[in-house]
């Protein structure tokens, strides 16, 4: 079987269940609500028109990019989970046995998952960006703040956000390959994204030297790739952020390392 045929089969697997659109719907609601809330807050404070606001005014320049980037700064867990489920669901439901019987070359199966993962990353990235722009632009316009949708820099931001979504799906595939138990993989993903990394990056804002380590964490690399995110804006440590392409290479490196670990361990084992 060729890579094209294997990819077509993998694509069919992803869209024959309701999981893909359920996750897409949750992504829209989560990113849309968060972006709208942050957009209203930041725009209201920056213009001084938010009732009860007492903090220092937020610079309007770059505010639109900060709001739109919420799609990746808080929504990156979705493509990560999607990539993880692409692999672990087959172990859990024991469909991988049939897959390997149809495609004995296991590397080809993994290549097909990567190819489809890129497409899913683009799809969910477009959905996440649309949700962020729809909610964010409306929030900014409500306070008379420029939405910057006519700026080339904004569209370059969207392109980097799409790339971030693709890379997060590939990282998720690497996680699923290295950790074949679905429950364990999901717990690890949620623990790292919701607790370990946020806590570590917050501590780095108060303790000198730690930021030299945390800047290379997956979420920090994603923020560097995107450019301007709420986390980098609120946790300025004085250190210079890596270039966007460096952040992309670091995130890709995590996917490659996890894939190699999975290839040398779980992916070669017999499947029950």
KOLMARTI-83720 format. One record per residue (C-alpha): x, y, z. Coordinates in Angstrom, 3 decimals, decimal comma. Layout:
// KOLMARTI-83720
- x y z
- X Y Z
...
This chain:
// KOLMARTI-83720
- x y z
- 0,000 0,000 0,000
- 1,289 3,469 -0,900
- 1,526 6,493 1,405
- -1,380 8,110 -0,461
- -3,626 5,082 0,101
- -2,570 4,791 3,751
- -3,238 8,504 4,253
- -6,665 8,180 2,641
- -7,476 5,346 5,029
- -6,241 7,384 7,990
- -8,312 10,363 6,882
- -11,409 8,169 6,758
- -10,762 7,024 10,337
- -10,635 10,590 11,603
- -13,891 11,749 10,018
- -16,131 8,706 10,469
- -16,744 9,428 14,150
- -18,209 12,465 15,894
- -15,028 13,180 17,850
- -13,574 15,562 15,287
- -16,529 17,951 15,221
- -17,127 17,689 18,973
- -13,544 18,811 19,619
- -13,928 21,529 16,978
- -17,090 22,819 18,673
- -15,426 22,851 22,108
- -12,431 24,642 20,577
- -14,670 27,352 19,130
- -16,544 27,861 22,405
- -13,393 27,845 24,563
- -11,273 30,089 22,354
- -14,187 32,365 21,491
- -15,200 32,918 25,112
- -11,631 33,439 26,334
- -10,761 35,797 23,482
- -13,926 37,839 23,920
- -13,310 38,187 27,657
- -9,672 39,191 27,236
- -10,467 41,484 24,317
- -13,146 43,359 26,232
- -10,917 43,629 29,309
- -7,761 44,773 27,501
- -9,585 47,146 25,156
- -11,597 48,610 28,034
- -8,518 49,170 30,183
- -6,422 50,562 27,318
- -9,099 53,126 26,441
- -10,018 53,842 30,059
- -13,660 53,054 29,327
- -13,975 49,900 31,406
- -15,997 50,670 34,554
- -14,000 50,107 37,707
- -10,644 49,654 35,942
- -7,813 51,002 38,084
- -4,703 49,392 36,610
- -2,201 51,129 34,313
- -3,404 51,621 30,732
- -2,437 48,870 28,287
- -0,700 50,082 25,101
- -3,093 49,853 22,151
- -0,247 49,156 19,734
- -0,077 45,376 19,238
- -3,214 44,784 21,300
- -5,050 43,092 18,406
- -2,230 40,580 17,896
- -2,153 39,882 21,627
- -5,884 39,143 21,618
- -5,906 37,023 18,446
- -2,979 34,890 19,636
- -5,246 33,506 22,359
- -6,154 30,816 19,810
- -2,714 29,293 20,352
- -1,727 30,485 23,828
- -4,759 28,805 25,438
- -5,996 26,607 22,588
- -2,843 24,632 21,827
- -4,003 21,782 24,065
- -6,630 20,871 21,433
- -4,266 20,015 18,545
- -2,014 18,291 21,085
- -4,900 16,087 22,215
- -6,008 15,457 18,638
- -2,573 14,155 17,692
- -2,392 12,014 20,816
- -5,827 10,486 20,184
- -4,919 9,686 16,574
- -2,552 7,022 17,896
- -3,819 6,020 21,333
- -7,404 5,494 20,118
- -6,131 2,707 17,870
- -4,394 1,019 20,795
- -7,459 1,401 23,009
- -10,001 0,121 20,487
- -7,568 -2,476 19,091
- -7,977 -1,243 15,522
- -4,210 -1,015 15,124
- -4,037 -4,772 14,561
- -6,194 -4,478 11,446
- -4,218 -1,420 10,374
- -0,899 -3,270 10,586
- -2,363 -6,271 8,766
- -3,471 -3,992 5,922
- -0,220 -1,992 6,009
- 2,591 -4,230 7,353
- 5,149 -1,433 7,029
- 4,679 0,354 10,333
- 6,740 3,324 9,263
- 4,265 3,898 6,448
- 1,393 3,900 8,942
- 3,164 6,533 11,011
- 3,934 8,564 7,892
- 0,247 8,516 6,988
- -0,655 9,730 10,468
- 1,819 12,591 10,106
- 0,387 13,533 6,707
- -3,185 13,544 8,024
- -1,994 15,259 11,190
- -0,769 18,185 9,078
- -4,193 18,480 7,456
- -5,947 18,298 10,834
- -3,591 20,925 12,222
- -4,487 23,267 9,377
- -8,200 22,554 9,840
- -8,286 23,093 13,593
- -5,901 26,029 13,282
- -8,266 27,733 10,857
- -11,195 27,022 13,186
- -9,332 28,330 16,241
- -8,152 31,463 14,436
- -11,636 32,151 13,078
- -13,081 31,857 16,591
- -10,416 34,167 18,018
- -10,776 36,754 15,267
- -14,554 36,707 15,379
- -14,715 37,221 19,133
- -11,584 39,350 19,426
- -12,298 41,772 16,605
- -15,813 42,314 17,917
- -14,498 43,032 21,412
- -11,895 45,494 20,158
- -14,349 47,248 17,849
- -16,789 47,651 20,729
- -14,272 50,020 22,366
- -13,135 51,657 19,144
- -9,763 49,871 19,051
- -8,272 49,090 15,644
- -8,767 45,408 14,768
- -5,634 45,470 12,550
- -7,211 42,989 10,141
- -5,893 45,029 7,227
- -2,296 44,734 8,444
- 0,146 42,367 6,759
- 1,712 41,703 10,175
- -1,610 40,379 11,447
- -1,915 37,935 8,557
- 1,688 36,846 9,103
- 0,665 36,180 12,715
- -2,203 33,996 11,498
- 0,203 32,013 9,287
- 2,520 31,352 12,250
- -0,486 30,335 14,361
- -1,500 27,813 11,690
- 2,036 26,422 11,733
- 1,879 26,166 15,525
- -1,327 24,116 15,326
- 0,260 21,742 12,810
- 3,345 21,267 14,968
- 1,245 20,643 18,084
- -0,656 17,871 16,285
- 2,683 16,299 15,341
- 3,873 16,571 18,947
- 0,648 14,846 19,988
- 1,291 12,021 17,526
- 4,734 11,662 19,084
- 3,200 11,495 22,561
- 0,694 8,870 21,433
- 3,449 6,817 19,844
- 5,607 6,922 22,975
- 2,729 6,383 25,462
- 0,350 3,799 24,038
- -2,093 3,833 26,976
- -4,747 6,407 26,130
- -5,671 7,343 29,703
- -2,029 7,747 30,703
- -1,268 9,818 27,599
- -4,215 12,178 28,171
- -3,344 12,589 31,854
- 0,257 13,428 30,939
- -0,855 15,939 28,302
- -3,293 17,706 30,636
- -0,892 17,664 33,597
- 1,940 19,179 31,572
- -0,131 21,789 29,741
- -2,376 22,868 32,616
- -0,047 22,552 35,608
- 3,635 21,811 35,047
- 4,433 24,312 32,309
- 2,281 27,232 33,556
- 3,694 26,887 37,081
- 7,272 26,587 35,840
- 6,949 29,626 33,567
- 5,300 31,657 36,318
- 8,092 30,829 38,762
- 10,625 31,818 36,087
- 9,195 35,326 36,192
- 10,316 35,712 39,802
- 13,472 33,612 40,071
- 16,538 34,611 38,091
- 18,039 31,999 35,797
- 15,056 29,671 35,556
- 13,826 31,429 32,432
- 16,901 30,145 30,601
- 15,385 26,678 30,978
- 11,649 27,405 30,718
- 12,077 29,359 27,485
- 12,717 26,000 25,780
- 9,582 24,305 27,092
- 7,071 23,308 24,372
- 4,544 26,029 25,233
- 7,282 28,673 25,393
- 8,589 27,524 22,008
- 5,047 27,809 20,640
- 4,740 31,341 22,026
- 8,070 32,257 20,423
- 6,845 30,859 17,107
- 3,608 32,840 17,243
- 5,410 35,961 18,466
- 3,117 37,891 20,770
- 0,979 35,993 23,252
- -0,652 36,836 26,535
- 1,785 34,640 28,454
- 4,897 36,332 27,083
- 3,331 39,744 27,692
- 2,442 39,005 31,323
- 5,577 37,108 32,306
- 8,337 39,318 31,063
- 11,540 38,048 32,615
- 13,931 40,373 30,915
- 15,275 37,630 28,694
- 15,102 37,964 24,930
- 12,580 35,681 23,256
- 13,938 33,315 20,574
- 13,182 34,110 16,939
- 9,925 32,702 15,581
- 11,703 30,135 13,411
- 13,749 28,958 16,384
- 10,551 28,379 18,339
- 9,169 26,387 15,405
- 12,286 24,223 15,184
- 12,212 23,559 18,932
- 8,564 22,479 18,755
- 9,330 20,267 15,751
- 12,261 18,843 17,705
- 9,932 17,725 20,489
- 7,782 15,901 17,914
- 10,810 14,178 16,356
- 12,284 13,119 19,712
- 8,972 11,707 20,938
- 8,499 9,912 17,637
- 11,954 8,328 17,873
- 11,268 7,224 21,443
- 7,998 5,660 20,328
- 9,614 4,022 17,297
- 12,301 2,412 19,449
- 9,860 1,247 22,117
- 6,088 0,867 21,825
- 5,683 1,078 18,032
- 7,800 -2,045 17,497
- 5,997 -4,170 20,056
- 3,439 -6,801 19,196
- -0,143 -5,545 19,172
- -2,776 -7,579 20,973
